[in-house]
Amino acid sequence: MATSISEVTRAVEALLANPPPVEDRKDGEAEHLFDAMERLRVTLEKPEQTVNRIIFSCRTLPIIKIAQGMGIFDAFADVGLNHPLTLGQLDEQTKGDRTMLTRILRLLITEKVITKSNDEYTLAPFAYQFRNDTVSGEVVKHFHAITAIQSPNYLKARDYMSPDDAFDAPHQFANNTKNHYFHWLADDEERQRPFNATMSLPRHDDHNQWFDIYPVRERLNDESHVFVDLGGGSGHDIARLKTKFPDLPGRLVLQDLPAVVRGVSLPNGIEINPHNMFDPQPIKDARAYYMRTVLHDWPDKQALEVLSRVREAMGKDSILLINENVLSESGADDTPVVAHTDFTMMLNFSSRERTESEWIELLQKADLKLIKVWRPRVTIKSRALFEAMRVD
Ligand SMILES: C[S@@+](CC[C@H](N)C(=O)[O-])C[C@H]1O[C@@H](n2cnc3c(N)ncnc32)[C@H](O)[C@@H]1O
């Protein structure tokens, strides 16, 4: 067993020279190693090294955005995977001057995005995703680091009290706007498009879809049944439902704000209904009103308003399905993604992720009766489908 630093280094170098293909890895094995390596790093680093790493980490995203804007990733993509480029070739194909290019390349090397050998630069395979015409490239554009960077000033001015007003969040403070985050997105196609792309990205639990655990055929079994995907974005989720159950009877309807559903094209059989969920619900007595990661964007006050609009439209056989992120009750058992999503909810919306008991409490406040909490078969603790009906 490797117990000295040099032995561990040799073992890691051997793994790097011959990494096992993804399909040969056991479930969770790589994640376990990452966790151990991160803990090892913090243990072995001198305190000033750890502090420097933390301080500089907030610059990684802006550096990637600059490189993306200059066309550095596009230049590598144009010549193909693993094809090296010289400084002169990169200079010819990118925006900006050579001083800027050299400076950004130096930073990208320290970020392990690029390697340099024999005066040639090679892009790491993962970084091809940052080129301009990819969905993951759009995701980089979607993340507005300025809101996180300004949040200490926002919170200091409010004595570190949790924000609860969606119109007075760190987002308004940092971006100098009075607009709610979603209206601010809709005001500019360059913001709305990357947001939609981000929402359409596969998620870590996509192999565990809600309709794989929920009795869809049992619940949606009549021509009169309507399934409404409220706040469904560009329809990726409802499209997956249609693909899985192409012959489901009844109607499938996608609802979202007009700016979001404008121009969206979906498989035959899915209707598009532009709708603001704070207005009265136009589809009454649907069999199912479904919301995936919609309510987590709203503090309780507005989440309850949305639930009231749904409740008013629900008939005695209507079902409400809330597919949501769920925080651990202990506060010590969350993945970084879930903990950061909670922070993002605060930054953009003054909202938060909720624990299972907080979701149930919200349903009770909205006068809705919980039928069942559906959990994915493989234990993904951070996700649940709450099924509820009207209390009459
Ligand atoms: C976090 S996204 C989730 C999108 C989709 N359900 C999914 O899981 O990928 C929240 C969605 O709520 C929509 N939304 C926000 N405000 C809305 C409103 N007032 N009426 C309808 N939809 C709204 C947004 O446009 C966005 O598509």
The ligand as an SDF file (V2000), in Angstrom:
LIG
                    3D

 27 29  0  0  0  0  0  0  0  0999 V2000
  -35.0200   26.2450  -12.9480 C   0  0  0  0  0  0  0  0  0  0  0  0
  -35.9540   26.3890  -14.3960 S   0  0  0  0  0  0  0  0  0  0  0  0
  -36.5900   24.7450  -14.5620 C   0  0  0  0  0  0  0  0  0  0  0  0
  -36.9660   24.4210  -15.9710 C   0  0  0  0  0  0  0  0  0  0  0  0
  -37.4670   22.9840  -16.1760 C   0  0  0  0  0  0  0  0  0  0  0  0
  -38.6460   22.7060  -15.4100 N   0  0  0  0  0  0  0  0  0  0  0  0
  -36.3740   22.0130  -15.8220 C   0  0  0  0  0  0  0  0  0  0  0  0
  -36.4680   21.3210  -14.8260 O   0  0  0  0  0  0  0  0  0  0  0  0
  -35.3760   21.9800  -16.5580 O   0  0  0  0  0  0  0  0  0  0  0  0
  -37.3750   27.3070  -13.8720 C   0  0  0  0  0  0  0  0  0  0  0  0
  -38.3370   27.5910  -15.0000 C   0  0  0  0  0  0  0  0  0  0  0  0
  -39.4060   28.3850  -14.4750 O   0  0  0  0  0  0  0  0  0  0  0  0
  -39.7810   29.2830  -15.4850 C   0  0  0  0  0  0  0  0  0  0  0  0
  -40.5270   30.4220  -14.9270 N   0  0  0  0  0  0  0  0  0  0  0  0
  -40.0490   31.4230  -14.1770 C   0  0  0  0  0  0  0  0  0  0  0  0
  -41.0040   32.3060  -13.8800 N   0  0  0  0  0  0  0  0  0  0  0  0
  -42.1280   31.8490  -14.4670 C   0  0  0  0  0  0  0  0  0  0  0  0
  -43.4440   32.3330  -14.5360 C   0  0  0  0  0  0  0  0  0  0  0  0
  -43.7950   33.4650  -13.9260 N   0  0  0  0  0  0  0  0  0  0  0  0
  -44.3420   31.6160  -15.2340 N   0  0  0  0  0  0  0  0  0  0  0  0
  -43.9910   30.4670  -15.8610 C   0  0  0  0  0  0  0  0  0  0  0  0
  -42.7370   29.9520  -15.8390 N   0  0  0  0  0  0  0  0  0  0  0  0
  -41.8230   30.6400  -15.1430 C   0  0  0  0  0  0  0  0  0  0  0  0
  -38.4450   29.7040  -16.0660 C   0  0  0  0  0  0  0  0  0  0  0  0
  -38.5750   30.3290  -17.3240 O   0  0  0  0  0  0  0  0  0  0  0  0
  -37.7160   28.3890  -16.1240 C   0  0  0  0  0  0  0  0  0  0  0  0
  -37.8990   27.7350  -17.3410 O   0  0  0  0  0  0  0  0  0  0  0  0
  1  2  1  0
  2  3  1  0
  2 10  1  0
  3  4  1  0
  4  5  1  0
  5  6  1  0
  5  7  1  0
  7  8  2  0
  7  9  1  0
 10 11  1  0
 11 12  1  0
 11 26  1  0
 12 13  1  0
 13 14  1  0
 13 24  1  0
 14 15  1  0
 14 23  1  0
 15 16  2  0
 16 17  1  0
 17 18  1  0
 17 23  2  0
 18 19  1  0
 18 20  2  0
 20 21  1  0
 21 22  2  0
 22 23  1  0
 24 25  1  0
 24 26  1  0
 26 27  1  0
M  CHG  2   2   1   9  -1
M  END
$$$$
